[in-house]
Structure formats: C-alpha cells, structure tokens
C-alpha cells in the first residue's frame, strides 16, 4: 500500500512541477517530491527484505545442524 501511495504522489508532484511556474511553489513541490521518492525507496527496500527469499540482504538464514 505504501508503495502504491508513494508512486501516486510522485506522479502527482511531477505533474504539478510540469505546470508550475512560480519559483517558490516549485521549490516546495520539489521538496515534497524528494520526500516521496525517499519513502518509495524505503518501502521497496522493506518489501524486498520481507520477501522471504533466502540470501536477501537484511534476512537472517539459519543453518540446520
């Protein structure tokens, strides 16, 4: 869900940037865009870590003895 929302927000902010001409408004939108891109990066990293695949970074695999 977090990834879906972040992608939607990123698309929205990119659309706003394409139309906005005011320098201060663009700066605010660029900041919001950067935050959403970071959120997406974190959410995708967490999804990879929770995928359960052996050998993935952040996943501890115990060996049988």
C-alpha positions as CSV (number, residue, x, y, z in Angstrom):
1,X,0.0,0.0,0.0
2,X,2.8,2.4,0.9
3,X,4.4,1.9,-2.5
4,X,1.2,2.5,-4.3
5,X,0.6,5.8,-2.5
6,X,4.2,6.9,-2.9
7,X,4.0,6.2,-6.7
8,X,0.7,8.1,-7.0
9,X,2.1,11.1,-5.0
10,X,5.3,11.1,-7.2
11,X,3.2,11.2,-10.3
12,X,1.1,14.0,-8.9
13,X,4.1,16.1,-7.9
14,X,5.7,15.6,-11.3
15,X,2.5,16.7,-12.9
16,X,2.4,19.8,-10.7
17,X,6.0,20.6,-11.5
18,X,5.4,20.4,-15.2
19,X,2.7,23.2,-14.9
20,X,4.0,25.3,-12.0
21,X,6.0,28.5,-12.9
22,X,6.3,30.1,-9.5
23,X,9.8,29.6,-8.2
24,X,8.7,29.3,-4.5
25,X,5.9,26.9,-5.3
26,X,8.3,24.8,-7.5
27,X,10.7,24.6,-4.6
28,X,8.0,23.3,-2.2
29,X,6.8,20.7,-4.7
30,X,10.4,19.6,-5.4
31,X,10.9,19.1,-1.7
32,X,7.7,17.1,-1.4
33,X,8.7,15.0,-4.5
34,X,12.1,14.2,-2.9
35,X,10.4,13.1,0.3
36,X,8.0,10.8,-1.6
37,X,10.9,9.3,-3.7
38,X,12.7,8.5,-0.4
39,X,9.5,7.0,1.0
40,X,9.2,4.8,-2.1
41,X,12.8,3.8,-1.9
42,X,12.4,2.7,1.8
43,X,9.1,0.9,1.1
44,X,10.7,-1.0,-1.8
45,X,13.7,-2.0,0.3
46,X,11.4,-3.2,3.1
47,X,9.3,-5.2,0.6
48,X,12.5,-6.9,-0.7
49,X,13.7,-7.7,2.8
50,X,10.3,-9.2,3.7
51,X,10.0,-11.3,0.6
52,X,11.3,-14.3,2.4
53,X,13.8,-15.3,-0.3
54,X,17.0,-16.8,1.1
55,X,20.1,-14.8,0.9
56,X,18.3,-11.4,0.6
57,X,20.0,-8.5,2.4
58,X,18.6,-8.0,5.9
59,X,17.3,-11.5,6.2
60,X,18.9,-14.0,8.6
61,X,19.1,-17.5,7.4
62,X,19.7,-20.2,10.0
63,X,21.5,-23.3,9.0
64,X,20.4,-26.7,10.2
65,X,22.9,-28.8,12.2
